[in-house]
Amino acid sequence: MENSEAAARIAGIMGGMGPEATVDFMARVLAATGAATDQEHIHMLVDHNPRVPDRHASISGSGPDAAPELAAMAQRLERAGADFLVMVCNTAHAYSREIRAAVNIPFISIVDVVMDAVRSQPGDCIGVMAADGCLQAGLYQQALLSAGREPLLWNRVEQARFMGLLYRIKAGERSPEVRSGLQALAASLEFNGADLLLAACTEIPLLLGPADTGVTLLSSTDLLVARTVALARGDYAAAV
């Protein structure tokens, strides 16, 4: 069922963390829209800001606070006409409270969107593929425990290996070595009992997809894409 133009909403995209993940998100939004004409695509306002301080250093207290820049991004998008906000970075959701306090429009949490999908999936043990800051903030661990699921994380060596791969991806590397490294890390979580995997980092889908894992892989990027398209089209039932 098509929604009227009056029901459409403008999506405000908080991006640049990292840049390629933001471009990938936008491309996936276009692909998911299924538009036949320019006019059928959704209206996106994008603040592609790679100058946000490093979220991992901010969360650990070893670097500048990222919250003020994130709040300023949200305010710029609201002033520009966005009806709701999404953010293409899992780790930066540690500052969801500050973002929501800065604006008067809804901020759609990627963590909440992922958890909606997790609740519809079988399995008690959930493997969380996420970056240091995201884990230090406990974003998915707390959400999973509240939902009665058990979060499974990498050991210290594996987590360090993932961060090394992550920064290689952020630097533009798309080598078979990096891809196989991600596959091996996913397989480690499966071996240790994960019934389901969360790609809780928006760089992961640049190289790793559902065909690369032996159990279901939920992509935080793809889930946020689907919610963004639904909300922008005014399809609130589909967005729940």
N, C-alpha and C positions, 0 to 999 in steps of 0.2 A: 504494500500500500504506500503510495507516494504521500509525502507530507507537503503541506502548503508552504509557500515561500515565507509566509508570516510566521510559521512554526520553526523555521530554521534559526540556528544560533551560531554565533561567531566563536570559533575555538581560539583561545589564546595559548600559544605553545611556548613554554619556557625551555629553551634549548641551549646548545653550545657546549654541553657537558656529557660526552664530547661532541664535537662537530659532526663527525660522520654518523654517529648514532642518531643525531637530530635529522640529518638529511635522509637517512634510512627510514626513520619514523614517518617523515612526510611522504616518502615514496610509497610506503605501505598504506598510508591513509588514502592516497590516490588510487592504489590498486584495489583497496577494500571498498571504495565508494561505488564502483561499477557504473560510472557516469558515461553517458553517450555523447554529451556536449560539454563545453566549458562551463556552462551555466548550471549544470547538474552537480558539479563538484562542490565540496563544502568550503566555506570561507574560513581561512586560517590567518591569524596574525602571529608572526613568529619573532620572538626576541632571541636571536642566535648570539648568545653572549659567552664567548670562551674566556672572558676575563673574571668570571666567578672564581674566587679563591679555591684552592684545592680542598675538596670536601673531606677527604680522609685526614688531612692535616688539621683542618678546622675542628672536626669531631674529636680528634685525639688531643687537641689543645696545643699542638706543635706549630700551628700556622694561623694566619689571619682568619677571622670569623667570616664565614660565607653568608650568614643570615642577612646582613644589611643589603648586599647586592641582590640576593634572591628576592627580598621584599621589594626592592626598587624595580626589579624586572616585572614582578606581578603588578605593581602599580602602573607601570608604563603600559602594559597590555590592557589593563582596565581602562585607563584614560583613552587608549586608542580605539576602544569599542568592543573588546572581548566580552562575551557573555559568561564564559566559564574558562577555567585554566587547567591545563595539564602540564606535567613536567617530564622531560625525557632524560631522567637520571634517577635511579633508585636511591642511591646514597643521599642525594640532596633532600630526600623526603624526611630526613632527620630534622629538617627545619620546616615541616608542614605547619606547625603552630604559628611560627613567625610569619609565614606566607599568608595564612588565613587571616591573621590579625591585621595585615597590611591592606586588605582589599574588602570590597563589599559584594564580590561575585564568588560563586562556588569554585573551590579548588578540588579537583578530583584526584584522590590519592592513588597512585599506581599500586601501592601495597593493598589497599582496600579492593581494587579491581582484581588483583591476582588472587586474593583470598576468596572472593566470590566464586572464582573458577575452581579453587582448591576444594571448596566445600561440596562441589558437584562431582568430585573425583573420588574413587575408592582408594584405600591405602592409608596406613597410619603413620608411616615413616617418610618424611619429605626431605629430599636432598636439596640443600640451598646453595646454588652457585652464585656467589655474591662477592663484592669487593670488601676490602678491609673496613672502611668507614660504615658501610651498610650493616656489617656484622657487629661492629663495635657499638653501634646505636641500637642493636637488637631489633631492628624493624620487623624482620620476618620471624625471628625466633619468638618474640612476644606474641605476634599475631597467630602463629601456628599453635603455640601452647594454649592460647585463649580459645582456639577452635578445636581443641582436643587432639591435635596432631603433634607428632614428635619431629622436631627439626634435626636434621643430620648435616653436620658440617665437615669440611676437610680438616686434616690435621695441620699442624703449623707449617710443615714443609710443603704440603700440597697447596695451602693457602698462599704461601710465598711464590710458589710456581705459577699459580693463577695470576697473581698480581704482575709478575713478569710478563706473562702472555698478554694481559690486559693492556699494559703500556706499549707493547709491540703493536697491538691492534690499533691503539690510539695514534700511534706514529705512522699508520698506514700500511703495515705489513699484513699480507694475506697469504702467507706461505703455507704449503702443506704441513710444515713442521708445527706451526702455530695451531692449525686446525687439528692435527693429530694430538697435540698437547691437550687441547680442550676435550677431545674425545676421551683421552685417557683419564682425565680428571672426572669426567662424567661417569665413566666406567667404574672408577674407584668408589663413588657414592653408591652406585648400583650394587657393587660387590659387597659393600658394608651394610646393605639392607634397605636402600631407598626404594620405595614403591612408586615414587613420582619425583621428578626433578623440576626445580624452578630455575629458569634462566633469569635470575634477579639482578641482572646487569645488562644495560641496553647495548653494550658492545658485543655480547655473546652471540646474538642472532646474525651478526655480520659474517660469522664463520660456522656456527653450529646450528643445526636444525633438527626437527623430530626424527628424521631418518638416521641421525648419527648416534642415537641412544637406544638402549634396549628396553627402556620403560618410557612412559609418557613424559614428554618435556613440555612444560608450560612456559611460553615466552612472555615475559612481562611487557615487552614491546608490542607484540601482536594483540595481547589482551587490552592494552591501553588504546591501541589503534581502533579496535572494535568499539570500545566505549566512546571514544572521541567522535567517531562517525555517527553512532547512534544518537548521541546528545546533540551534535551539530544539526542533525536532520530533524530534531524534535521528537525522536522516537524514544520516549522516556521508558516505555515498557521494555523495549529491547535493551535499554541501558542498565536495567536493574540486574 
